């Protein structure tokens, strides 16, 4: 009798998906060595060898349908693979699944049934097919009665998703707002979204900067306070979407461009691979390792 523990142990040993491990154990009548051999013959166990590699390339993709929006990042090892139709098809398929099933996190997504197994086993299989480590890094889901706009820049290097609700008109304007977010990188929608502790910290930094300048040494506190308030205004202009000058016409703010067409509720902006360790290839060391002992 094959137990869940047997399946889990085989998964730990090979890196193959749970369903693939169960099928291999069943085919091998519970013999672990035979099951490993079966997985190796199918190429599935090879995926385990790739899990230690660095996957810091990839694509940010999106999917929008019937009030549901998804922004998704899947990583691979090389820009060459990231640009391929096969990889982009995987991103598209997983984004649609996320919109349909609405998992709460990547772990729950990986355990969802997909193709002949789970999302995790599918990714492991595609790792073998493509020949590079693939990794689902993150996703965001928006559900709304309003409108969702996405913008993917540079073939997936930057991805934006923005929700407008209520939305009465202005599809082109909403698209421009998504482009604005991609280009200017706001952190908040409006001034009221900025946490009080963030503002206080900014003020502390500004006051410290002013006090180190000899030209401000004799200025009254009231004057310094006004200078700080002016700098806070600049902080809002730089960091709050609605305060920013519009990228297509900097004589207007984003708020003025939107007018009464819609309200921006929230947005997310990702840069593919941000914060991930990048692979550094040492060609000389690679050649030395390959020729050692020859």
C-alpha positions in Angstrom: 0.0 0.0 0.0 1.4 3.4 -1.0 1.1 6.0 1.7 1.1 9.8 1.5 4.5 9.7 3.4 5.9 7.4 0.6 4.8 10.0 -2.0 6.2 12.9 0.0 9.6 11.1 0.5 9.9 10.4 -3.2 9.1 14.1 -4.0 11.8 15.2 -1.6 14.3 12.9 -3.3 13.5 13.8 -6.9 11.8 17.2 -6.9 9.0 15.8 -9.0 5.4 16.7 -8.5 3.2 14.8 -6.0 0.9 13.3 -8.7 4.0 12.2 -10.7 5.5 10.6 -7.7 2.3 8.8 -6.9 2.0 7.5 -10.4 5.6 6.3 -10.4 5.2 4.5 -7.1 2.1 2.8 -8.3 3.7 1.8 -11.6 6.7 0.5 -9.6 4.5 -1.4 -7.0 5.9 0.7 -4.2 9.6 0.1 -5.1 11.3 3.5 -4.5 14.4 2.8 -6.6 12.2 1.7 -9.5 10.0 4.8 -9.1 13.0 7.0 -9.3 14.1 5.2 -12.4 10.7 5.8 -13.9 10.8 9.5 -13.1 14.3 9.8 -14.6 13.2 8.0 -17.8 10.4 10.5 -18.1 12.8 13.4 -17.5 10.8 14.7 -14.5 13.4 14.0 -11.9 15.9 16.2 -13.8 13.9 19.2 -12.7 15.3 18.7 -9.2 18.8 19.3 -10.4 17.8 22.7 -11.7 16.2 24.0 -8.5 19.6 25.3 -7.1 20.0 27.5 -10.1 19.2 31.2 -10.1 16.1 32.3 -11.9 16.2 36.1 -12.0 15.0 36.7 -15.6 11.4 36.2 -16.7 8.2 38.1 -17.4 5.6 40.2 -15.6 2.3 39.3 -17.4 -1.4 40.2 -16.9 -4.9 39.0 -17.5 -8.2 40.8 -17.2 -11.7 39.4 -17.6 -15.1 40.3 -16.2 -14.0 42.5 -13.3 -11.0 40.3 -12.4 -7.5 41.4 -13.0 -4.2 39.5 -12.4 -0.6 40.6 -12.4 1.8 37.7 -12.4 5.6 37.3 -12.3 7.2 34.0 -13.4 11.0 33.8 -13.5 13.4 31.7 -15.6 17.2 31.8 -16.0 17.8 33.6 -19.3 16.3 36.5 -21.2 16.3 34.2 -24.3 13.8 31.9 -22.7 11.8 34.8 -21.3 11.2 36.1 -24.8 10.1 32.7 -26.2 6.5 31.8 -27.1 6.6 28.7 -24.9 7.5 30.6 -21.7 5.0 33.4 -22.4 2.3 30.8 -23.0 3.0 29.4 -19.5 2.6 32.8 -18.0 -0.7 33.4 -19.8 -2.1 30.0 -18.8 -1.2 30.4 -15.1 -2.6 34.0 -15.1 -5.9 32.7 -16.4 -6.0 30.0 -13.8 -5.3 32.5 -11.0 -8.2 34.7 -12.2 -10.5 31.6 -12.2 -9.5 29.9 -9.0 -8.4 33.0 -6.9 -5.7 31.3 -4.7 -4.6 33.3 -1.7 -0.8 32.9 -2.2 1.8 31.1 -4.3 1.7 28.0 -2.1 -2.0 27.5 -2.7 -1.5 28.2 -6.4 1.1 25.5 -6.6 -1.3 23.0 -5.1 -4.1 23.7 -7.6 -5.0 20.9 -10.0 -3.7 21.7 -13.5 -3.1 19.7 -16.6 -2.5 16.1 -15.5 -1.3 17.0 -12.0 -0.8 20.3 -10.1 0.6 23.7 -11.0 3.8 22.6 -9.1 4.2 19.4 -11.1 3.4 21.3 -14.3 6.1 23.9 -13.6 8.5 21.0 -12.9 7.7 19.3 -16.1 8.1 22.6 -18.1 11.5 23.1 -16.4 12.6 19.9 -18.0 11.0 20.7 -21.4 12.5 24.2 -21.5 15.8 23.3 -19.9 15.8 26.1 -17.3 14.6 26.5 -13.8 11.1 28.1 -13.8 9.7 29.7 -10.7 6.3 31.4 -9.9 7.4 34.4 -7.8 4.3 36.4 -7.1 0.8 37.5 -8.2 -1.8 40.1 -7.4 -5.6 39.7 -7.9 -8.0 42.6 -8.2 -11.8 42.1 -8.1 -13.9 45.1 -8.9 -17.3 46.4 -10.1 -15.3 49.2 -11.7 -12.6 48.9 -14.4 -9.2 47.4 -14.4 -6.4 48.5 -16.7 -3.0 46.8 -17.1 0.1 47.9 -18.9 3.1 45.7 -19.7 6.2 47.6 -20.7 9.3 46.3 -22.6 7.9 42.9 -23.2 7.3 42.1 -19.5 10.2 44.0 -17.8 7.6 46.3 -16.1 4.0 45.5 -15.3 1.2 47.7 -13.9 -2.3 47.0 -12.8 -4.7 49.8 -11.7 -8.3 49.8 -10.5 -10.7 52.6 -11.2 -14.0 52.6 -9.3 -16.4 54.2 -9.9 -15.7 54.4 -13.6 -17.9 56.4 -15.9 -15.8 57.2 -18.9 -12.2 57.6 -20.1 -10.7 54.3 -21.2 -7.9 56.1 -23.0 -7.2 58.2 -19.9 -7.1 55.2 -17.7 -4.6 53.6 -20.0 -2.5 56.8 -19.8 -2.7 56.5 -16.0 -1.3 53.0 -16.1 1.5 54.3 -18.4 2.1 57.1 -15.9 2.6 54.6 -13.1 5.0 52.6 -15.2 7.1 55.6 -16.1 7.1 57.8 -12.9 6.8 55.1 -10.2 4.5 56.6 -7.7 4.2 54.9 -4.3 0.7 56.1 -3.2 -2.5 57.1 -5.0 -3.2 60.3 -2.9 -1.9 62.3 0.0 -4.2 60.6 2.5 -2.8 57.2 1.6 0.7 58.2 3.0 1.1 56.8 6.6 1.6 59.5 9.2 4.8 57.8 10.4 6.2 58.1 6.9 5.5 61.9 6.9 7.0 62.3 10.3 10.2 60.5 9.3 10.5 62.7 6.2 10.1 65.8 8.3 12.8 64.6 10.7 15.2 64.0 7.8 14.4 67.4 6.3 14.9 69.3 9.6 18.2 67.4 10.1 19.4 68.5 6.6 18.4 72.1 7.3 20.2 72.2 10.6 23.5 71.1 9.0 23.4 74.0 6.6 25.1 77.1 8.1 22.8 79.4 6.1 19.9 78.2 8.2 21.5 78.5 11.6 20.0 81.9 12.4 16.6 81.3 10.8 13.6 81.2 13.2 11.8 77.9 13.8 8.7 79.3 12.0 10.7 79.9 8.8 12.3 76.4 9.0 8.8 75.0 9.5 7.6 76.6 6.4 10.6 75.3 4.4 9.8 71.8 5.7 6.1 72.1 4.7 7.3 73.1 1.2 9.5 70.1 1.0 6.6 67.9 2.1 4.6 69.3 -0.7 7.4 68.3 -3.1 7.4 64.8 -1.5 3.6 64.5 -2.3 4.2 65.6 -5.8 6.9 63.0 -6.4 5.3 60.1 -4.6 1.5 60.5 -4.9 0.0 59.6 -8.3 -2.7 62.2 -8.3 -0.2 65.0 -7.4 2.3 64.1 -10.1 2.6 66.1 -13.3 1.0 64.2 -16.2 3.7 62.6 -18.4 2.0 63.6 -21.6 1.4 67.2 -20.5 3.3 68.4 -17.5 1.2 71.6 -17.3 -1.5 69.5 -15.7 -1.5 67.1 -12.7 -2.8 63.6 -13.0 -5.8 64.6 -10.9 -6.7 67.4 -13.4 -6.4 65.0 -16.3 -8.7 62.5 -14.7 -11.3 65.1 -13.7 -14.6 63.4 -12.9 -14.2 60.4 -15.3 -13.2 58.0 -12.6 -11.6 57.5 -9.2 -8.3 55.6 -8.9 -8.7 53.1 -6.0 -5.3 51.3 -6.1 -2.5 50.2 -8.3 0.5 47.8 -8.3 3.7 48.3 -10.2 6.4 45.6 -10.5 9.8 45.4 -12.2 10.7 41.9 -13.2 13.4 40.5 -11.0 13.6 43.4 -8.6 15.3 42.2 -5.4 16.4 38.9 -6.9 20.0 37.7 -6.9 21.3 37.9 -10.5 23.5 35.1 -11.9 27.1 36.1 -12.6 28.8 33.8 -15.0 32.6 33.4 -14.5 33.7 32.0 -17.9 37.3 31.4 -16.8 36.2 29.4 -13.7 33.7 27.4 -15.9 36.4 26.4 -18.4 38.8 25.5 -15.6 36.1 23.3 -13.9 35.4 21.5 -17.2 39.0 20.9 -18.1 40.2 19.9 -14.6 41.5 16.4 -14.7 41.5 16.1 -18.5 
